[in-house]
Amino acid sequence: MSATNFIQPRCQACGTGVDASDNFCAKCGSVIRENAHPLHERMSAIERLAFKIAAGTLLLILLSGWILLQLYHFGRGGALG
């Protein structure tokens, strides 16, 4: 058996499981992509997660830089002054 037998296709709009031969989602009525492959859906999820991690890291760096700038500017004689 191949790995695709264990992965149920899902609607992109609502996430409801659909049959591979369906053209429309039974729950929300949206059009199912014709060439939707479970591997592509999984890669999209990985890309979204990588984007969230990168955005969070960037925000953390910006916040740390802002705090260090405030310590330098207002902390004369303090930790960095």
N, C-alpha and C positions, 0 to 999 in steps of 0.2 A: 504494500500500500504506500502511496505517496503521502508527503506531508500535507498536501493541499486537501486531502480528504478529511483532515481533522480540523481545518479552519473554516468556520462558517462565514460566508460573505455578509457584510453589514451595509445598511443604508448610510450614505455619507451625511445625510441631513439629520436623522434622528437616532441612528445607531441600532435600529431594529434588525434582527437577523432576517435575511432574504434568501430566496432560492436562487441558484446560479442562473436559472433560465428566466427569471423575472425581469421585466423591463421597467416596472414601476414599483415603488414601495407600497405595501398594502396598508401601512399605518399612516404615513404622511403624504403619499402620492407623488413624491419627487421621482425624477427620472434616475434610474440606476445607470452608472457609467458602464459603457459597453465593454471596455477592456479592463475592468477592475480586477486586479490580481491581488490576492492576499499579501504577497510579498511587497507590493507597492504600497499597500495600506500600512503595513508594518514599518516600512522605511519612512513614510510620511510621519508616523508617530515618533520615530526616532529623531527625525529632523526637527519636529516641534519641541521635543524635550531638549535637544542640543541648543536650540535657540533660546529657550527659557533659562538654561544654565548659563549661557553666554550673557544674556541680558542681566541676570541676577549678579553675575560676577562683575560686570561693568558698573552696575549701581553700587555694589559694595566698594569698589575701588574709588568711585567718585565720592561716596560718603566718607570714606577714610581720608581721602585727600582734603576734603572740606574741613573735617575735624582737625587735621594736622595744620591746615592753613589758619584756622581759628586759634589753635594753640600757639602758633608762631606769632600771629598778629597781636593777640590779647595777653599772651602769657609771658610778658617781659620778665625775665628772671625766673620763669617757671621751668617746665620740663625741657623746652627747646630754646628758651630765651637767654 
